[in-house]
Amino acid sequence: MTFPSTTLYLLNSPVLTAYGEYRFEHSNPVHAGAIFREASARNAVVSAIGHDGAAAVLSELLGAPVETRRQAITMKAGDWAIVLRLLERPPEGAVLSAEQLRAVPHEIGILRRMR
């Protein structure tokens, strides 16, 4: 799977930012890292990772620095996102450090807005 010439977002949860058709698939750090590097070379990456801990963990998984940038995004048709998906819900209002996040089961997914 090669990253197309659109925007690649970095997210810390799989969010549907607008009505449309999406595909969400499991990935792995090697594959997601390759997509990230390809999109970075095109200056097509937008980080919407809102917490330093999540940015640190995603940086480790992708093998490249991820910026902390708390912002709302709207995916358009053709856009992709690399998603750091926690498999357990943190306590209400908790902001987890990188060390705490490493202890929470997590995975990487690729979210694509099809239409």
N, CA, C and O atoms as a Tinker XYZ file with bonds, in Angstrom:
   460  protein
     1  N      0.854000   -1.166000    0.000000    73     2
     2  CA     0.000000    0.000000    0.000000    64     1     3
     3  C      0.902000    1.232000    0.000000    63     2     4     5
     4  O      1.690000    1.423000    0.926000    81     3
     5  N      0.793000    2.053000   -1.015000    73     3     6
     6  CA     1.586000    3.260000   -1.137000    64     5     7
     7  C      0.717000    4.472000   -0.818000    63     6     8     9
     8  O     -0.458000    4.528000   -1.179000    81     7
     9  N      1.313000    5.421000   -0.144000    73     7    10
    10  CA     0.581000    6.627000    0.236000    64     9    11
    11  C      0.359000    7.505000   -0.992000    63    10    12    13
    12  O      1.312000    7.819000   -1.706000    81    11
    13  N     -0.897000    7.909000   -1.247000    73    11    14
    14  CA    -1.185000    8.772000   -2.400000    64    13    15
    15  C     -0.814000   10.231000   -2.118000    63    14    16    17
    16  O     -0.425000   10.568000   -0.999000    81    15
    17  N     -0.932000   11.074000   -3.105000    73    15    18
    18  CA    -0.587000   12.506000   -2.968000    64    17    19
    19  C     -1.721000   13.283000   -2.310000    63    18    20    21
    20  O     -2.316000   14.164000   -2.932000    81    19
    21  N     -2.018000   12.965000   -1.068000    73    19    22
    22  CA    -3.035000   13.669000   -0.293000    64    21    23
    23  C     -2.440000   13.971000    1.076000    63    22    24    25
    24  O     -1.231000   13.834000    1.266000    81    23
    25  N     -3.260000   14.376000    2.022000    73    23    26
    26  CA    -2.779000   14.666000    3.367000    64    25    27
    27  C     -2.764000   13.400000    4.209000    63    26    28    29
    28  O     -3.672000   12.572000    4.129000    81    27
    29  N     -1.721000   13.262000    5.016000    73    27    30
    30  CA    -1.629000   12.192000    6.008000    64    29    31
    31  C     -1.730000   12.845000    7.379000    63    30    32    33
    32  O     -0.891000   13.666000    7.748000    81    31
    33  N     -2.750000   12.479000    8.122000    73    31    34
    34  CA    -2.933000   12.992000    9.470000    64    33    35
    35  C     -2.387000   11.982000   10.475000    63    34    36    37
    36  O     -2.374000   10.778000   10.215000    81    35
    37  N     -1.943000   12.477000   11.611000    73    35    38
    38  CA    -1.549000   11.635000   12.738000    64    37    39
    39  C     -2.576000   11.873000   13.830000    63    38    40    41
    40  O     -2.779000   13.008000   14.262000    81    39
    41  N     -3.228000   10.799000   14.280000    73    39    42
    42  CA    -4.317000   10.893000   15.252000    64    41    43
    43  C     -4.070000    9.956000   16.422000    63    42    44    45
    44  O     -3.418000    8.923000   16.271000    81    43
    45  N     -4.593000   10.317000   17.591000    73    43    46
    46  CA    -4.489000    9.420000   18.741000    64    45    47
    47  C     -5.813000    8.740000   19.056000    63    46    48    49
    48  O     -6.000000    8.217000   20.155000    81    47
    49  N     -6.731000    8.746000   18.095000    73    47    50
    50  CA    -7.936000    7.916000   18.158000    64    49    51
    51  C     -8.559000    7.922000   16.769000    63    50    52    53
    52  O     -8.402000    8.888000   16.022000    81    51
    53  N     -9.259000    6.856000   16.420000    73    51    54
    54  CA    -9.891000    6.815000   15.097000    64    53    55
    55  C    -11.182000    7.628000   15.110000    63    54    56    57
    56  O    -12.206000    7.159000   15.605000    81    55
    57  N    -11.138000    8.825000   14.578000    73    55    58
    58  CA   -12.306000    9.701000   14.568000    64    57    59
    59  C    -12.781000    9.919000   13.144000    63    58    60    61
    60  O    -11.982000   10.083000   12.222000    81    59
    61  N    -14.082000    9.916000   12.982000    73    59    62
    62  CA   -14.676000   10.258000   11.688000    64    61    63
    63  C    -14.976000   11.741000   11.756000    63    62    64    65
    64  O    -15.852000   12.178000   12.502000    81    63
    65  N    -14.241000   12.511000   10.970000    73    63    66
    66  CA   -14.277000   13.970000   11.097000    64    65    67
    67  C    -15.384000   14.616000   10.276000    63    66    68    69
    68  O    -15.643000   15.810000   10.424000    81    67
    69  N    -16.032000   13.854000    9.421000    73    67    70
    70  CA   -17.133000   14.353000    8.589000    64    69    71
    71  C    -17.882000   13.134000    8.075000    63    70    72    73
    72  O    -17.372000   12.014000    8.116000    81    71
    73  N    -19.088000   13.363000    7.593000    73    71    74
    74  CA   -19.824000   12.256000    6.990000    64    73    75
    75  C    -19.094000   11.799000    5.737000    63    74    76    77
    76  O    -18.506000   12.609000    5.021000    81    75
    77  N    -19.135000   10.515000    5.478000    73    75    78
    78  CA   -18.466000    9.970000    4.304000    64    77    79
    79  C    -18.244000    8.486000    4.465000    63    78    80    81
    80  O    -18.779000    7.851000    5.373000    81    79
    81  N    -17.458000    7.956000    3.579000    73    79    82
    82  CA   -17.124000    6.532000    3.597000    64    81    83
    83  C    -15.651000    6.400000    3.973000    63    82    84    85
    84  O    -14.783000    7.017000    3.356000    81    83
    85  N    -15.382000    5.582000    4.997000    73    83    86
    86  CA   -14.024000    5.410000    5.518000    64    85    87
    87  C    -13.655000    3.927000    5.522000    63    86    88    89
    88  O    -14.522000    3.054000    5.525000    81    87
    89  N    -12.357000    3.668000    5.522000    73    87    90
    90  CA   -11.835000    2.308000    5.713000    64    89    91
    91  C    -10.779000    2.409000    6.814000    63    90    92    93
    92  O     -9.880000    3.247000    6.751000    81    91
    93  N    -10.902000    1.540000    7.824000    73    91    94
    94  CA    -9.954000    1.527000    8.942000    64    93    95
    95  C     -9.367000    0.133000    9.036000    63    94    96    97
    96  O    -10.089000   -0.845000    9.232000    81    95
    97  N     -8.042000    0.046000    8.892000    73    95    98
    98  CA    -7.368000   -1.248000    8.865000    64    97    99
    99  C     -6.212000   -1.273000    9.853000    63    98   100   101
   100  O     -5.550000   -0.265000   10.096000    81    99
   101  N     -5.993000   -2.445000   10.410000    73    99   102
   102  CA    -4.862000   -2.659000   11.304000    64   101   103
   103  C     -3.565000   -2.505000   10.508000    63   102   104   105
   104  O     -3.507000   -2.861000    9.331000    81   103
   105  N     -2.548000   -1.984000   11.144000    73   103   106
   106  CA    -1.242000   -1.841000   10.502000    64   105   107
   107  C     -0.173000   -2.280000   11.487000    63   106   108   109
   108  O     -0.480000   -2.864000   12.527000    81   107
   109  N      1.072000   -2.002000   11.161000    73   107   110
   110  CA     2.186000   -2.304000   12.051000    64   109   111
   111  C      3.186000   -1.155000   11.944000    63   110   112   113
   112  O      3.118000   -0.372000   10.997000    81   111
   113  N      4.111000   -1.040000   12.894000    73   111   114
   114  CA     5.045000    0.088000   12.883000    64   113   115
   115  C      5.890000    0.195000   11.613000    63   114   116   117
   116  O      6.165000    1.303000   11.155000    81   115
   117  N      6.298000   -0.915000   11.048000    73   115   118
   118  CA     7.133000   -0.868000    9.837000    64   117   119
   119  C      6.339000   -0.274000    8.677000    63   118   120   121
   120  O      6.815000    0.636000    7.999000    81   119
   121  N      5.151000   -0.779000    8.453000    73   119   122
   122  CA     4.310000   -0.290000    7.353000    64   121   123
   123  C      3.907000    1.167000    7.579000    63   122   124   125
   124  O      4.025000    1.989000    6.670000    81   123
   125  N      3.433000    1.494000    8.780000    73   123   126
   126  CA     3.019000    2.860000    9.077000    64   125   127
   127  C      4.208000    3.819000    8.986000    63   126   128   129
   128  O      4.058000    4.950000    8.525000    81   127
   129  N      5.385000    3.370000    9.424000    73   127   130
   130  CA     6.586000    4.205000    9.329000    64   129   131
   131  C      6.945000    4.519000    7.886000    63   130   132   133
   132  O      7.363000    5.635000    7.576000    81   131
   133  N      6.784000    3.537000    6.999000    73   131   134
   134  CA     7.071000    3.760000    5.580000    64   133   135
   135  C      6.102000    4.779000    4.989000    63   134   136   137
   136  O      6.508000    5.649000    4.219000    81   135
   137  N      4.836000    4.675000    5.342000    73   135   138
   138  CA     3.834000    5.643000    4.873000    64   137   139
   139  C      4.178000    7.035000    5.409000    63   138   140   141
   140  O      4.121000    8.024000    4.679000    81   139
   141  N      4.535000    7.096000    6.691000    73   139   142
   142  CA     4.887000    8.366000    7.319000    64   141   143
   143  C      6.089000    9.013000    6.624000    63   142   144   145
   144  O      6.061000   10.208000    6.330000    81   143
   145  N      7.134000    8.243000    6.363000    73   143   146
   146  CA     8.326000    8.794000    5.711000    64   145   147
   147  C      8.012000    9.281000    4.299000    63   146   148   149
   148  O      8.497000   10.331000    3.878000    81   147
   149  N      7.198000    8.516000    3.569000    73   147   150
   150  CA     6.825000    8.913000    2.212000    64   149   151
   151  C      6.027000   10.220000    2.237000    63   150   152   153
   152  O      6.289000   11.119000    1.438000    81   151
   153  N      5.066000   10.328000    3.138000    73   151   154
   154  CA     4.264000   11.547000    3.241000    64   153   155
   155  C      5.114000   12.715000    3.739000    63   154   156   157
   156  O      4.931000   13.845000    3.284000    81   155
   157  N      6.037000   12.461000    4.664000    73   155   158
   158  CA     6.914000   13.521000    5.167000    64   157   159
   159  C      7.784000   14.083000    4.052000    63   158   160   161
   160  O      8.017000   15.291000    3.992000    81   159
   161  N      8.264000   13.217000    3.172000    73   159   162
   162  CA     9.090000   13.671000    2.053000    64   161   163
   163  C      8.314000   14.603000    1.127000    63   162   164   165
   164  O      8.910000   15.419000    0.424000    81   163
   165  N      7.006000   14.484000    1.124000    73   163   166
   166  CA     6.143000   15.346000    0.305000    64   165   167
   167  C      5.573000   16.521000    1.099000    63   166   168   169
   168  O      4.755000   17.280000    0.579000    81   167
   169  N      6.002000   16.676000    2.364000    73   167   170
   170  CA     5.456000   17.707000    3.256000    64   169   171
   171  C      3.942000   17.604000    3.356000    63   170   172   173
   172  O      3.238000   18.613000    3.332000    81   171
   173  N      3.447000   16.373000    3.466000    73   171   174
   174  CA     2.002000   16.130000    3.464000    64   173   175
   175  C      1.481000   15.628000    4.806000    63   174   176   177
   176  O      0.374000   15.094000    4.872000    81   175
   177  N      2.265000   15.791000    5.889000    73   175   178
   178  CA     1.868000   15.273000    7.199000    64   177   179
   179  C      1.328000   16.410000    8.070000    63   178   180   181
   180  O      1.920000   17.486000    8.154000    81   179
   181  N      0.187000   16.142000    8.717000    73   179   182
   182  CA    -0.401000   17.070000    9.678000    64   181   183
   183  C     -0.632000   16.297000   10.969000    63   182   184   185
   184  O     -1.417000   15.349000   11.002000    81   183
   185  N      0.050000   16.705000   12.023000    73   183   186
   186  CA    -0.136000   16.055000   13.314000    64   185   187
   187  C     -1.315000   16.672000   14.044000    63   186   188   189
   188  O     -1.426000   17.894000   14.151000    81   187
   189  N     -2.189000   15.817000   14.545000    73   187   190
   190  CA    -3.277000   16.242000   15.422000    64   189   191
   191  C     -3.157000   15.470000   16.737000    63   190   192   193
   192  O     -4.153000   15.201000   17.408000    81   191
   193  N     -1.926000   15.122000   17.089000    73   191   194
   194  CA    -1.646000   14.432000   18.348000    64   193   195
   195  C     -1.619000   15.485000   19.445000    63   194   196   197
   196  O     -0.776000   16.382000   19.435000    81   195
   197  N     -2.537000   15.372000   20.383000    73   195   198
   198  CA    -2.736000   16.437000   21.350000    64   197   199
   199  C     -1.953000   16.340000   22.640000    63   198   200   201
   200  O     -2.007000   17.264000   23.453000    81   199
   201  N     -1.222000   15.249000   22.861000    73   199   202
   202  CA    -0.520000   15.087000   24.129000    64   201   203
   203  C      0.911000   14.612000   23.887000    63   202   204   205
   204  O      1.169000   13.810000   22.990000    81   203
   205  N      1.825000   15.114000   24.694000    73   203   206
   206  CA     3.238000   14.779000   24.540000    64   205   207
   207  C      3.504000   13.277000   24.667000    63   206   208   209
   208  O      4.337000   12.729000   23.944000    81   207
   209  N      2.797000   12.614000   25.586000    73   207   210
   210  CA     3.001000   11.174000   25.769000    64   209   211
   211  C      2.648000   10.391000   24.513000    63   210   212   213
   212  O      3.387000    9.492000   24.109000    81   211
   213  N      1.526000   10.727000   23.898000    73   211   214
   214  CA     1.116000   10.042000   22.671000    64   213   215
   215  C      2.087000   10.338000   21.535000    63   214   216   217
   216  O      2.398000    9.450000   20.741000    81   215
   217  N      2.568000   11.575000   21.448000    73   215   218
   218  CA     3.534000   11.932000   20.407000    64   217   219
   219  C      4.835000   11.147000   20.598000    63   218   220   221
   220  O      5.432000   10.697000   19.621000    81   219
   221  N      5.272000   10.982000   21.834000    73   219   222
   222  CA     6.508000   10.242000   22.107000    64   221   223
   223  C      6.361000    8.772000   21.720000    63   222   224   225
   224  O      7.252000    8.207000   21.086000    81   223
   225  N      5.250000    8.154000   22.093000    73   223   226
   226  CA     5.030000    6.742000   21.767000    64   225   227
   227  C      4.915000    6.553000   20.255000    63   226   228   229
   228  O      5.497000    5.619000   19.704000    81   227
   229  N      4.173000    7.425000   19.584000    73   227   230
   230  CA     4.036000    7.315000   18.135000    64   229   231
   231  C      5.380000    7.566000   17.453000    63   230   232   233
   232  O      5.683000    6.919000   16.450000    81   231
   233  N      6.183000    8.480000   17.966000    73   231   234
   234  CA     7.530000    8.718000   17.429000    64   233   235
   235  C      8.364000    7.442000   17.483000    63   234   236   237
   236  O      9.053000    7.094000   16.525000    81   235
   237  N      8.290000    6.753000   18.617000    73   235   238
   238  CA     9.031000    5.497000   18.774000    64   237   239
   239  C      8.547000    4.452000   17.774000    63   238   240   241
   240  O      9.357000    3.763000   17.153000    81   239
   241  N      7.243000    4.334000   17.620000    73   239   242
   242  CA     6.679000    3.324000   16.728000    64   241   243
   243  C      7.004000    3.612000   15.260000    63   242   244   245
   244  O      7.268000    2.688000   14.492000    81   243
   245  N      6.986000    4.893000   14.868000    73   243   246
   246  CA     7.226000    5.259000   13.471000    64   245   247
   247  C      8.706000    5.446000   13.163000    63   246   248   249
   248  O      9.101000    5.466000   11.997000    81   247
   249  N      9.521000    5.583000   14.197000    73   247   250
   250  CA    10.950000    5.772000   13.986000    64   249   251
   251  C     11.306000    7.168000   13.500000    63   250   252   253
   252  O     12.322000    7.350000   12.829000    81   251
   253  N     10.480000    8.155000   13.832000    73   251   254
   254  CA    10.714000    9.540000   13.415000    64   253   255
   255  C      9.955000   10.458000   14.366000    63   254   256   257
   256  O      8.946000   10.053000   14.943000    81   255
   257  N     10.429000   11.686000   14.532000    73   255   258
   258  CA     9.762000   12.610000   15.453000    64   257   259
   259  C      8.331000   12.942000   15.032000    63   258   260   261
   260  O      8.051000   13.189000   13.859000    81   259
   261  N      7.441000   12.940000   16.012000    73   259   262
   262  CA     6.040000   13.330000   15.804000    64   261   263
   263  C      5.780000   14.562000   16.658000    63   262   264   265
   264  O      6.070000   14.579000   17.854000    81   263
   265  N      5.238000   15.575000   16.036000    73   263   266
   266  CA     4.945000   16.840000   16.704000    64   265   267
   267  C      3.659000   16.728000   17.533000    63   266   268   269
   268  O      2.683000   16.115000   17.103000    81   267
   269  N      3.677000   17.329000   18.725000    73   267   270
   270  CA     2.456000   17.475000   19.507000    64   269   271
   271  C      1.761000   18.730000   18.997000    63   270   272   273
   272  O      2.324000   19.825000   19.019000    81   271
   273  N      0.547000   18.552000   18.545000    73   271   274
   274  CA    -0.192000   19.698000   17.995000    64   273   275
   275  C     -1.677000   19.438000   18.176000    63   274   276   277
   276  O     -2.303000   18.759000   17.361000    81   275
   277  N     -2.222000   19.967000   19.220000    73   275   278
   278  CA    -3.633000   19.751000   19.543000    64   277   279
   279  C     -4.485000   20.622000   18.629000    63   278   280   281
   280  O     -4.580000   21.835000   18.821000    81   279
   281  N     -5.100000   19.993000   17.639000    73   279   282
   282  CA    -5.917000   20.735000   16.690000    64   281   283
   283  C     -7.009000   19.839000   16.129000    63   282   284   285
   284  O     -6.861000   18.619000   16.054000    81   283
   285  N     -8.096000   20.464000   15.743000    73   283   286
   286  CA    -9.176000   19.744000   15.070000    64   285   287
   287  C     -8.822000   19.631000   13.593000    63   286   288   289
   288  O     -8.229000   20.546000   13.021000    81   287
   289  N     -9.182000   18.522000   12.983000    73   287   290
   290  CA    -8.932000   18.325000   11.556000    64   289   291
   291  C    -10.224000   17.880000   10.886000    63   290   292   293
   292  O    -11.153000   17.423000   11.552000    81   291
   293  N    -10.275000   18.014000    9.587000    73   291   294
   294  CA   -11.379000   17.484000    8.793000    64   293   295
   295  C    -10.769000   16.745000    7.615000    63   294   296   297
   296  O    -10.148000   17.352000    6.742000    81   295
   297  N    -10.949000   15.439000    7.597000    73   295   298
   298  CA   -10.413000   14.644000    6.500000    64   297   299
   299  C    -11.287000   14.827000    5.262000    63   298   300   301
   300  O    -12.514000   14.876000    5.344000    81   299
   301  N    -10.627000   14.926000    4.129000    73   299   302
   302  CA   -11.316000   15.008000    2.842000    64   301   303
   303  C    -11.162000   13.674000    2.129000    63   302   304   305
   304  O    -10.301000   12.873000    2.493000    81   303
   305  N    -11.979000   13.431000    1.129000    73   303   306
   306  CA   -11.875000   12.204000    0.345000    64   305   307
   307  C    -10.440000   12.067000   -0.175000    63   306   308   309
   308  O     -9.882000   13.006000   -0.743000    81   307
   309  N     -9.859000   10.894000    0.028000    73   307   310
   310  CA    -8.486000   10.629000   -0.392000    64   309   311
   311  C     -7.465000   10.803000    0.712000    63   310   312   313
   312  O     -6.333000   10.341000    0.564000    81   311
   313  N     -7.819000   11.456000    1.825000    73   311   314
   314  CA    -6.891000   11.639000    2.934000    64   313   315
   315  C     -6.726000   10.348000    3.723000    63   314   316   317
   316  O     -7.617000    9.500000    3.765000    81   315
   317  N     -5.575000   10.227000    4.339000    73   315   318
   318  CA    -5.237000    9.082000    5.179000    64   317   319
   319  C     -4.893000    9.575000    6.569000    63   318   320   321
   320  O     -4.613000   10.757000    6.769000    81   319
   321  N     -4.914000    8.656000    7.538000    73   319   322
   322  CA    -4.444000    8.969000    8.887000    64   321   323
   323  C     -3.768000    7.738000    9.471000    63   322   324   325
   324  O     -4.228000    6.611000    9.290000    81   323
   325  N     -2.680000    7.974000   10.165000    73   323   326
   326  CA    -2.071000    6.946000   11.005000    64   325   327
   327  C     -2.642000    7.182000   12.400000    63   326   328   329
   328  O     -2.570000    8.289000   12.932000    81   327
   329  N     -3.206000    6.132000   12.983000    73   327   330
   330  CA    -3.917000    6.256000   14.250000    64   329   331
   331  C     -3.223000    5.416000   15.325000    63   330   332   333
   332  O     -3.024000    4.213000   15.155000    81   331
   333  N     -2.863000    6.062000   16.421000    73   331   334
   334  CA    -2.408000    5.352000   17.611000    64   333   335
   335  C     -3.664000    5.014000   18.397000    63   334   336   337
   336  O     -4.281000    5.892000   19.000000    81   335
   337  N     -4.036000    3.766000   18.389000    73   335   338
   338  CA    -5.312000    3.338000   18.983000    64   337   339
   339  C     -5.059000    2.602000   20.291000    63   338   340   341
   340  O     -4.420000    1.550000   20.311000    81   339
   341  N     -5.569000    3.169000   21.383000    73   339   342
   342  CA    -5.477000    2.501000   22.685000    64   341   343
   343  C     -6.548000    1.425000   22.749000    63   342   344   345
   344  O     -7.686000    1.647000   22.336000    81   343
   345  N     -6.182000    0.261000   23.268000    73   343   346
   346  CA    -7.117000   -0.857000   23.362000    64   345   347
   347  C     -7.824000   -0.909000   24.707000    63   346   348   349
   348  O     -8.696000   -1.750000   24.926000    81   347
   349  N     -7.444000   -0.007000   25.606000    73   347   350
   350  CA    -8.125000    0.148000   26.890000    64   349   351
   351  C     -8.395000    1.630000   27.082000    63   350   352   353
   352  O     -7.563000    2.473000   26.745000    81   351
   353  N     -9.542000    1.936000   27.617000    73   351   354
   354  CA    -9.909000    3.338000   27.830000    64   353   355
   355  C     -9.222000    3.864000   29.097000    63   354   356   357
   356  O     -9.338000    3.255000   30.161000    81   355
   357  N     -8.505000    4.996000   28.986000    73   355   358
   358  CA    -7.888000    5.552000   30.195000    64   357   359
   359  C     -8.950000    6.134000   31.129000    63   358   360   361
   360  O    -10.077000    6.381000   30.701000    81   359
   361  N     -8.606000    6.354000   32.384000    73   359   362
   362  CA    -9.563000    6.948000   33.323000    64   361   363
   363  C    -10.025000    8.327000   32.837000    63   362   364   365
   364  O     -9.298000    9.018000   32.123000    81   363
   365  N    -11.216000    8.707000   33.225000    73   363   366
   366  CA   -11.793000   10.010000   32.866000    64   365   367
   367  C    -10.807000   11.142000   33.150000    63   366   368   369
   368  O    -10.295000   11.262000   34.263000    81   367
   369  N    -10.547000   11.962000   32.146000    73   367   370
   370  CA    -9.703000   13.144000   32.294000    64   369   371
   371  C     -8.216000   12.885000   32.414000    63   370   372   373
   372  O     -7.447000   13.826000   32.609000    81   371
   373  N     -7.788000   11.632000   32.303000    73   371   374
   374  CA    -6.372000   11.305000   32.459000    64   373   375
   375  C     -5.576000   11.760000   31.240000    63   374   376   377
   376  O     -5.998000   11.572000   30.100000    81   375
   377  N     -4.431000   12.353000   31.498000    73   375   378
   378  CA    -3.452000   12.656000   30.455000    64   377   379
   379  C     -2.243000   11.793000   30.781000    63   378   380   381
   380  O     -1.533000   12.042000   31.756000    81   379
   381  N     -2.016000   10.777000   29.957000    73   379   382
   382  CA    -0.987000    9.783000   30.252000    64   381   383
   383  C      0.370000   10.202000   29.706000    63   382   384   385
   384  O      0.476000   10.761000   28.615000    81   383
   385  N      1.395000    9.921000   30.486000    73   383   386
   386  CA     2.771000   10.159000   30.040000    64   385   387
   387  C      3.153000    9.067000   29.042000    63   386   388   389
   388  O      2.428000    8.084000   28.885000    81   387
   389  N      4.277000    9.238000   28.378000    73   387   390
   390  CA     4.759000    8.214000   27.452000    64   389   391
   391  C      4.963000    6.894000   28.190000    63   390   392   393
   392  O      4.606000    5.833000   27.677000    81   391
   393  N      5.532000    6.955000   29.383000    73   391   394
   394  CA     5.756000    5.736000   30.171000    64   393   395
   395  C      4.435000    5.026000   30.482000    63   394   396   397
   396  O      4.343000    3.804000   30.366000    81   395
   397  N      3.419000    5.789000   30.875000    73   395   398
   398  CA     2.117000    5.202000   31.171000    64   397   399
   399  C      1.474000    4.626000   29.901000    63   398   400   401
   400  O      0.874000    3.552000   29.943000    81   399
   401  N      1.599000    5.334000   28.780000    73   399   402
   402  CA     1.014000    4.849000   27.524000    64   401   403
   403  C      1.658000    3.561000   27.046000    63   402   404   405
   404  O      0.983000    2.691000   26.495000    81   403
   405  N      2.961000    3.437000   27.254000    73   403   406
   406  CA     3.650000    2.205000   26.839000    64   405   407
   407  C      3.069000    0.985000   27.557000    63   406   408   409
   408  O      3.118000   -0.125000   27.028000    81   407
   409  N      2.523000    1.185000   28.753000    73   407   410
   410  CA     1.951000    0.088000   29.537000    64   409   411
   411  C      0.513000   -0.237000   29.127000    63   410   412   413
   412  O     -0.019000   -1.276000   29.518000    81   411
   413  N     -0.113000    0.630000   28.352000    73   411   414
   414  CA    -1.491000    0.406000   27.902000    64   413   415
   415  C     -1.449000   -0.331000   26.570000    63   414   416   417
   416  O     -0.736000    0.097000   25.662000    81   415
   417  N     -2.190000   -1.426000   26.426000    73   415   418
   418  CA    -2.208000   -2.108000   25.127000    64   417   419
   419  C     -2.652000   -1.128000   24.029000    63   418   420   421
   420  O     -3.633000   -0.400000   24.183000    81   419
   421  N     -1.909000   -1.131000   22.933000    73   419   422
   422  CA    -2.215000   -0.219000   21.839000    64   421   423
   423  C     -1.815000   -0.853000   20.513000    63   422   424   425
   424  O     -1.111000   -1.862000   20.472000    81   423
   425  N     -2.278000   -0.239000   19.439000    73   423   426
   426  CA    -1.944000   -0.704000   18.101000    64   425   427
   427  C     -1.953000    0.486000   17.155000    63   426   428   429
   428  O     -2.362000    1.588000   17.519000    81   427
   429  N     -1.498000    0.244000   15.945000    73   427   430
   430  CA    -1.517000    1.271000   14.905000    64   429   431
   431  C     -2.526000    0.866000   13.847000    63   430   432   433
   432  O     -2.579000   -0.288000   13.422000    81   431
   433  N     -3.325000    1.836000   13.431000    73   431   434
   434  CA    -4.271000    1.608000   12.351000    64   433   435
   435  C     -4.084000    2.654000   11.268000    63   434   436   437
   436  O     -3.525000    3.724000   11.508000    81   435
   437  N     -4.557000    2.332000   10.078000    73   435   438
   438  CA    -4.573000    3.273000    8.964000    64   437   439
   439  C     -6.037000    3.568000    8.649000    63   438   440   441
   440  O     -6.809000    2.668000    8.318000    81   439
   441  N     -6.403000    4.837000    8.756000    73   439   442
   442  CA    -7.748000    5.290000    8.465000    64   441   443
   443  C     -7.702000    6.033000    7.134000    63   442   444   445
   444  O     -6.878000    6.928000    6.945000    81   443
   445  N     -8.589000    5.658000    6.212000    73   443   446
   446  CA    -8.648000    6.340000    4.917000    64   445   447
   447  C    -10.075000    6.817000    4.669000    63   446   448   449
   448  O    -11.038000    6.083000    4.891000    81   447
   449  N    -10.192000    8.047000    4.210000    73   447   450
   450  CA   -11.501000    8.549000    3.813000    64   449   451
   451  C    -11.636000    8.265000    2.323000    63   450   452   453
   452  O    -10.903000    8.814000    1.501000    81   451
   453  N    -12.573000    7.410000    1.998000    73   451   454
   454  CA   -12.755000    6.972000    0.610000    64   453   455
   455  C    -13.571000    7.978000   -0.196000    63   454   456   457
   456  O    -13.200000    8.348000   -1.310000    81   455
   457  N    -14.703000    8.418000    0.394000    73   455   458
   458  CA   -15.582000    9.389000   -0.278000    64   457   459
   459  C    -16.212000   10.288000    0.757000    63   458   460
   460  O    -16.988000   11.178000    0.412000    81   459
